[in-house]
Amino acid sequence: MAFWFNSDRERGLVFAEAFARDLPDLPFAMDISEYDPDEIRYILTWTAPPDLYRFRNLEVVFSIGAGVDQFKPGTLPPGAILVRMVEDGIVRMMQEYVTLAVLALHRKLKAYIGQQADAAWLPLPVRQAAQQRIGILGLGMLAQAVMERLKPFGFPLAAWSRSERQVDGVDCYHGSDGLTPFLARTDILICLLPLTQGTHGLLDARLFATLPAGAALVHVGRGAQLDHDALIAALDEGHLSGAFIDVTEPEPLPPEHGFWRHPKIILTPHVASVTQPETAARAVIDNIKRHRDGLDPIGLVDRDRGY
Ligand code: GLV
């Protein structure tokens, strides 16, 4: 029985040390050629290697990231379960990034950066937090952690999820009927949804038109959820006031793409939240122990739902 770490060596060394300490009976493989494929029970990887079917005794595929949309249907052995990365580092970084983005949009940072370049000393009108309604698309673990961080600022908070959920201090909407009223009350929209068939292209012209005039977008879901042209049109018409974008399709964006130099867009290269090896090793080790005890791992993916 062995664990295959199918990622970069630098992070692998951190994992190897944690495994040697906390799971000394489980061989840790970075070089798979030294192993009989039948020995491999666990793999940690970003995507499914093309020859995954060789590992006939594979029980768990751990995604190295929080997202699992890169595991295309049919690429995982039917007997193996898929587990997304749920670890403190990802959560903390997502809280930081979304807070940064919300405050930057709330306090018009991009406009001031533009004014500074023009040597223009020009105070702009500012809303109080109690008048800046935040809405988050998605109500999973990351979204809830982000909401907790935003609470002390006093923004009115709402969230939308596919199925009904309740969170203290957050106005919760759900299902297709809940989407329009949720959008209509949202001044800063945060997308933290997983990429599924149902969310592909969700951030489109119709959705932007449903937001109140002057609304802004924080996009930390997946690139394919956003219609780039529709966003640029909504910003240029003045219906949307700004966007803070971390994920795009494709990544990286080509140099001529309209997002790079848009005066109302802040663009970052998919860095909102990155798996941290120390805390991720802890999370994977805990999950292997849970699996051995017959418990579901934390972050178990429902393969039909896709998240
Ligand atoms: C990053 O996007 C991740 O899936 O962790």
Residues whose N, C-alpha, C, O or C-beta is under 5 A from the ligand:
A	BS01	GLV	G65 A66 G67 S273
